[in-house]
């Protein structure tokens, strides 16, 4: 699903063009741009990390619940700070930290 839900690529393209045509920041020196992100169904997990000298640490783990409501394609129903303990949570954090390391290596950082 692209561009606000259900419209596919034509609607996504229209939404990006609309965003690029409008100033969306009060910062008069900000460059224009748009970020496109695929809409995923179900819960979303976010691992906040910090890195220094090649060492990565998890500082927070969040779980977001999103879905359709009142005609809107995605609505944030809840965001919940989660403990990093637990088998599933620890596996998710390990994955995120490993991905961060790989991304930094590819970027030469």
QUICOR-V777957 format. One record per backbone hydrogen bond with DSSP energy under -0.5 kcal/mol. NH is the residue of the N-H (numbers start at 1). CO is the residue of the C=O. E is the energy in kcal/mol with one decimal. If there is no record, write none. Layout:
# QUICOR-V777957
<<NH;CO;E> <NH;CO;E>>
This chain:
# QUICOR-V777957
<<7;2;-0.9> <11;7;-1.0> <12;8;-2.2> <13;9;-3.1> <14;10;-2.2> <15;11;-2.5> <16;12;-2.4> <17;13;-2.5> <18;14;-2.3> <19;15;-2.5> <20;16;-2.7> <21;17;-1.4> <22;18;-0.7> <22;19;-0.8> <24;22;-0.6> <28;26;-0.9> <30;27;-1.6> <36;34;-0.5> <39;1;-0.8> <40;38;-0.6> <44;64;-2.7> <46;62;-2.3> <48;46;-0.6> <48;60;-2.4> <50;57;-2.2> <52;55;-2.3> <55;52;-2.1> <57;50;-2.7> <59;48;-2.8> <60;48;-1.4> <61;82;-0.6> <62;46;-2.9> <63;80;-2.2> <64;44;-3.7> <65;78;-2.5> <66;42;-0.6> <66;64;-0.5> <67;75;-1.6> <69;72;-1.6> <72;69;-2.4> <75;67;-3.0> <77;65;-3.1> <77;75;-0.8> <78;65;-1.3> <80;63;-2.5> <82;61;-3.7> <90;86;-3.0> <91;87;-2.0> <92;88;-2.1> <93;89;-2.5> <94;90;-2.4> <95;91;-2.2> <96;92;-2.5> <97;93;-2.6> <98;94;-2.3> <99;95;-2.5> <100;96;-2.3> <101;97;-2.0> <102;98;-2.3> <103;99;-2.6> <104;100;-2.3> <105;101;-2.2> <106;102;-2.4> <107;103;-1.9> <108;104;-0.6> <108;105;-1.0> <109;104;-2.7>>
